[in-house]
Amino acid sequence: MRWSRGISGRLRHKSAQVCDHPGPPPTGFSLLPWLLMGVGSLSNVLQGRTPNPWIGGFGLLAFNSLYIYVVFRAFDKDKREAVSTRAALLLMGLVTTGLALGYGGSWVLFFPLLGLATGAILRSARPGRTGLLLSAFAGAVSAFHEGWTGISVAYGTFLSGMVTAAILNLSEAVRELRVAREELARHAVEEERLRFSRDLHDLLGHTLSVIVVKSEAARRLAPRDLGAALTQVTDIESVGRQALTEIREAVTGYREGSLSTELDRARSALTAAGIEPVVRRSGPPLTPRAEALLGWVVREAVTNAVRHSGASRCEITVAGTAERARVTVVDNGEGTSAGPAVAGVDGTGLKGLTERLAAAGGSLRAGPSPRSGFTVTAEIPAESDALEEVPVSTLGP
């Protein structure tokens, strides 16, 4: 059917948005190429231009090992905040300081690498203050060998730390926003499915009940009053056509019910089922959405009365003030109007109505009457911000 293809298309569209995955998260591999800044120091060790090359080689190996260990733990929050990671970062700083003080030259370039690792680890713990202190320290140590050129090392250390912290924080924020968007998209799909399921129950349950009742009436009347039977058949045709229209409107979520229409349908359905309808209405006019909500209460309560109550009389009372509106449906049957399985608001239809009314600041009570029969009472604000904010789709098809 066209309406089925329409709802499936909308759900597929929303699901496609959910599949918009940002890709794998960054890892320590993205920070490994910066180790090339130590190529000059490695060359000096291999060519024997570094005093005590064994110490220099061991220091270079220790620095690279600590750097790799630290940056690969920087992309896991628990590992990043672990004591072992902070201890490794501190040890890396001591090794960098020792190499810079002992050799100078290209060895001071390990400070920018230390700044990069520090920015990756401490990016969520005031990286600006830490970066300034580390940069000042790097400039002072570099000035011991290089003089005023140590300013460039200090600047490079500050820049590498701050840029790394900013980029990684931004990347993490973007991923969190994408995850939040996916969750919202999944929630929207689930809400659409719930609305469609609930509205189909309310629509088809009522409509099919009316069709069954009128069909039985037509069968009983046909042998003795063909005209009356044909009237019931005509009503069945009308109800069926109206149901098709309502289902199409339910798919788009644009339908708002009319309380007056539902009251007329209730009279017709109750009369066809052999139940005497008594309808009373008083109070000021209601907003369209308030009427839609109360109309659904009337529809569900009357449908259950026709199907399950075995009643001979059903009273529908609509009353209200400028602040609140109430509808009460009472039957005198011996069964339960909530359905054959469960009384109260745990049935599928009444549970859905309870959710709709709660979203509008209202309430629903359903249970056996004090003497006999079953009573459904719903109250909602006649006019309120909560009612106006209820989406049309939550009010039924």
C-alpha positions in Angstrom: 0.0 0.0 0.0 1.1 3.6 -0.6 1.0 4.5 3.1 3.1 1.5 4.0 5.7 2.5 1.4 5.6 6.0 2.7 6.4 5.2 6.3 9.1 2.7 5.3 10.7 5.4 3.2 10.7 7.8 6.1 12.2 5.2 8.4 14.9 4.3 5.9 15.8 8.0 5.4 16.2 8.4 9.2 18.2 5.1 9.4 20.5 6.4 6.6 21.3 9.4 8.7 22.2 7.1 11.6 24.7 5.3 9.4 26.6 8.5 8.8 29.6 7.2 10.8 32.6 9.5 11.4 35.1 6.7 10.8 37.7 5.2 13.1 38.9 7.4 16.0 42.5 8.8 15.9 45.2 6.7 17.5 48.8 7.1 18.6 50.0 6.3 15.0 48.9 9.9 14.0 51.6 11.3 16.4 54.4 8.9 15.5 55.7 10.9 12.4 56.9 13.7 14.8 59.7 11.4 16.0 61.5 12.4 12.8 62.5 15.5 14.6 65.1 13.3 16.4 66.8 12.2 13.2 69.5 14.8 13.6 70.4 13.5 17.1 70.4 9.9 15.8 72.7 10.9 13.0 75.1 12.6 15.5 75.2 9.4 17.6 75.8 7.1 14.6 78.5 9.4 13.2 80.3 9.6 16.5 79.9 13.4 16.8 78.2 13.1 20.2 80.3 12.8 23.4 79.7 9.5 25.2 77.6 8.1 22.3 76.5 5.1 24.4 74.8 7.5 26.9 73.3 9.5 24.0 72.1 6.3 22.3 70.5 5.0 25.5 68.9 8.4 26.1 67.5 8.5 22.6 66.1 5.0 23.0 64.6 5.8 26.3 63.0 9.0 25.0 61.5 7.3 21.9 60.2 4.4 24.0 58.5 6.7 26.5 57.1 8.9 23.7 55.5 5.9 22.0 54.1 4.6 25.3 52.6 8.0 26.2 51.0 8.9 22.9 49.4 5.5 22.5 47.7 5.9 25.9 46.6 9.5 25.1 43.5 8.3 23.1 41.9 6.3 25.9 40.5 8.4 28.7 41.1 5.9 31.5 44.7 5.1 30.3 45.3 8.8 29.8 44.4 9.7 33.4 46.2 6.7 34.9 49.1 7.3 37.3 51.5 5.2 35.1 50.9 7.5 32.2 51.6 10.6 34.2 54.7 9.0 35.6 55.9 8.1 32.1 55.3 11.7 31.0 57.3 13.0 34.0 60.2 10.5 33.3 60.1 11.6 29.6 60.5 15.2 30.8 63.6 14.3 32.9 65.2 12.4 30.0 64.5 15.4 27.7 66.0 17.8 30.2 69.1 15.6 30.7 69.8 15.3 27.0 69.2 19.0 26.3 71.6 20.0 29.2 74.2 17.4 28.3 74.4 17.9 24.5 72.4 21.0 23.3 72.2 21.5 19.6 69.6 19.2 17.9 68.9 17.5 21.2 66.8 20.5 22.4 64.3 19.7 19.7 63.0 17.0 22.0 61.2 19.7 24.0 58.6 20.3 21.2 58.0 16.6 21.2 57.6 16.7 25.0 55.2 19.6 24.5 53.2 17.5 22.0 53.0 14.5 24.3 52.0 16.8 27.2 49.3 18.4 25.2 47.9 15.0 24.2 47.9 13.8 27.9 46.9 16.9 29.8 44.5 18.4 27.2 41.5 18.3 29.5 43.4 19.6 32.6 44.2 23.3 32.0 46.6 22.7 29.1 47.3 26.5 28.8 48.9 26.9 32.1 50.9 23.6 31.8 52.0 24.6 28.3 53.3 28.0 29.5 55.3 26.5 32.3 56.8 23.8 30.1 57.6 26.4 27.4 59.4 28.7 29.9 61.3 25.7 31.2 62.3 24.6 27.7 63.4 28.1 26.8 65.6 28.3 29.9 67.2 24.9 29.4 67.8 25.6 25.7 69.3 29.0 26.5 72.0 27.2 28.6 73.6 26.0 25.3 71.9 28.0 22.5 71.5 31.5 24.1 68.7 33.6 22.6 67.8 30.9 20.1 66.2 29.1 23.0 63.2 31.4 22.5 62.4 29.5 19.3 62.5 26.2 21.2 60.2 27.7 23.8 57.8 28.9 21.1 57.9 25.5 19.4 57.2 23.7 22.6 54.2 25.9 23.5 52.8 25.8 19.9 53.1 22.0 19.6 51.4 21.4 23.0 48.6 23.9 22.5 47.8 22.9 18.9 47.8 19.2 19.8 45.5 19.8 22.8 43.1 21.9 20.7 42.9 19.5 17.8 42.4 16.4 19.9 39.8 18.2 22.1 38.0 19.4 18.9 38.1 15.9 17.4 36.7 14.4 20.6 33.9 17.0 20.8 33.0 16.3 17.1 32.8 12.6 17.7 30.6 13.1 20.8 28.3 15.3 18.8 28.0 12.7 16.1 27.2 10.0 18.6 24.6 12.3 20.2 23.1 13.0 16.7 23.0 9.2 16.0 21.2 8.6 19.3 18.7 11.3 18.5 18.1 9.8 15.0 17.6 6.4 16.5 15.2 7.9 19.1 13.3 9.6 16.3 12.9 6.3 14.4 11.7 4.5 17.6 9.2 7.4 18.3 7.9 7.1 14.7 7.4 3.4 15.0 5.7 3.7 18.4 3.4 6.4 17.1 2.5 4.4 14.0 1.9 1.2 16.0 -0.2 3.1 18.6 -2.3 4.9 16.0 -3.0 1.8 14.0 -4.2 0.1 17.1 -6.5 3.0 18.0 -7.8 3.4 14.4 -8.3 -0.2 13.4 -9.5 -1.4 16.7 -12.3 1.1 16.7 -13.1 0.9 13.0 -13.1 -3.0 12.9 -15.3 -3.1 16.0 -17.8 -0.8 14.4 -17.8 -2.8 11.2 -18.3 -6.1 13.1 -21.2 -4.7 15.2 -22.9 -3.2 12.2 -22.4 -6.4 10.2 -24.1 -8.4 12.9 -26.9 -5.8 13.0 -27.4 -6.1 9.2 -27.5 -9.9 9.5 -30.1 -9.8 12.2 -32.2 -7.2 10.3 -32.0 -8.7 6.8 -34.8 -11.4 7.2 -37.4 -8.9 8.6 -36.4 -5.4 7.5 -34.3 -5.2 4.4 -34.3 -1.4 4.3 -32.8 -1.2 7.8 -30.2 -3.8 6.9 -29.2 -1.9 3.8 -28.8 1.2 6.0 -26.4 -0.7 8.2 -24.5 -1.9 5.1 -24.3 1.7 3.9 -22.9 2.7 7.2 -20.3 -0.1 6.9 -19.2 1.3 3.6 -19.0 4.8 5.0 -16.9 3.6 8.0 -14.6 1.7 5.7 -14.0 4.6 3.4 -13.4 6.9 6.4 -11.0 4.4 7.9 -8.9 4.5 4.7 -8.7 8.3 4.8 -7.8 8.2 8.5 -5.0 5.7 7.9 -3.5 7.8 5.2 -3.6 10.8 7.5 -2.1 8.8 10.3 0.9 8.0 8.2 1.7 11.6 7.7 1.0 12.5 11.3 -1.2 15.5 10.4 -4.6 14.4 11.5 -6.3 16.0 14.5 -9.5 14.4 15.7 -12.7 16.2 16.4 -14.5 15.5 19.7 -17.9 16.2 18.1 -17.2 13.7 15.4 -16.1 11.1 17.9 -19.2 11.6 20.0 -21.4 11.1 16.9 -19.6 7.9 16.0 -19.9 6.7 19.6 -23.7 7.1 19.4 -23.8 5.2 16.2 -21.5 2.4 17.4 -23.3 2.0 20.7 -26.8 2.0 19.1 -25.7 -0.6 16.6 -24.4 -2.8 19.4 -27.7 -2.5 21.3 -26.2 -0.2 24.0 -28.2 2.9 24.9 -25.9 5.9 24.4 -26.3 8.9 26.8 -24.1 11.9 25.8 -23.8 15.1 27.8 -21.5 18.0 27.0 -21.0 21.3 28.8 -18.3 23.9 29.4 -16.4 26.4 27.2 -15.1 25.5 23.7 -11.8 23.6 23.6 -8.7 24.0 21.6 -8.3 21.7 18.5 -5.6 19.6 20.2 -7.6 19.3 23.5 -10.5 18.1 21.4 -8.2 15.6 19.6 -7.0 14.1 22.9 -10.5 13.8 24.4 -11.8 12.4 21.1 -9.3 9.6 21.3 -10.4 8.9 24.9 -14.0 8.6 23.8 -13.1 6.4 20.8 -11.0 4.0 22.9 -13.4 3.8 25.8 -16.5 3.3 23.6 -14.7 0.7 21.5 -13.8 -1.3 24.6 -17.4 -1.0 25.9 -18.8 -2.4 22.6 -16.3 -5.2 22.5 -15.9 -6.3 26.1 -18.4 -4.8 28.6 -21.7 -6.6 27.8 -23.4 -3.3 28.9 -26.9 -2.1 28.1 -26.2 1.6 28.8 -23.1 3.8 28.3 -22.9 7.4 29.5 -20.4 9.9 28.0 -19.9 13.1 29.9 -17.8 16.0 28.6 -17.4 18.9 31.1 -14.8 21.5 31.8 -13.9 24.9 33.0 -11.5 27.6 31.6 -8.6 25.6 33.1 -9.4 21.9 32.9 -11.4 19.7 30.6 -12.7 16.2 31.5 -14.4 13.3 29.8 -16.0 10.4 31.6 -17.2 7.2 30.0 -19.3 4.9 32.2 -21.0 1.7 31.2 -23.1 -0.7 33.3 -21.7 -3.9 32.0 -20.5 -6.8 34.0 -17.3 -7.2 32.0 -14.2 -4.9 31.9 -14.0 -2.2 29.4 -10.2 -2.4 29.5 -10.3 -5.6 27.6 -10.5 -9.4 28.4 -6.9 -9.6 29.7 -6.2 -6.7 32.0 -8.2 -3.9 33.6 -7.0 -0.4 34.4 -4.5 1.4 32.2 -2.3 -1.5 31.4 -4.0 -2.5 28.2 -2.5 -1.5 24.9 -5.0 1.2 24.0 -5.4 2.7 27.4 -1.7 2.7 28.0 -1.2 4.6 24.8 -3.8 7.1 25.9 -2.1 7.5 29.3 1.1 8.4 27.6 -0.5 10.9 25.3 -2.4 12.6 28.1 0.7 12.7 30.3 2.7 14.4 27.5 0.0 17.1 27.5 -0.1 17.5 31.3 -3.2 15.4 31.8 -4.1 12.1 33.4 -6.2 9.0 32.7 -8.0 6.8 35.3 -9.7 3.6 34.4 -11.2 0.9 36.5 -14.4 -0.8 37.8 -17.2 1.4 38.9 -18.3 1.3 42.6 -21.5 -0.5 41.9 -21.0 -2.2 38.5 -19.6 -1.6 35.1 -16.4 0.3 34.2 -15.4 3.9 34.2 -12.8 5.8 32.2 -12.0 9.4 33.2 -9.5 11.7 31.5 -8.5 15.2 32.4 -6.3 17.6 30.5 -5.6 21.4 30.6 -8.1 23.2 28.5 -5.4 25.6 27.4 -1.7 25.4 28.4 1.8 25.6 27.1 2.3 21.9 27.7 -0.8 21.1 25.5 0.3 23.4 22.7 3.8 21.9 22.7 2.5 18.3 22.2 3.5 17.4 18.6 0.6 16.6 16.2 2.0 13.1 15.7 1.5 12.3 19.4 -2.2 13.1 19.2 -3.0 10.2 17.0 -3.5 9.9 13.2 
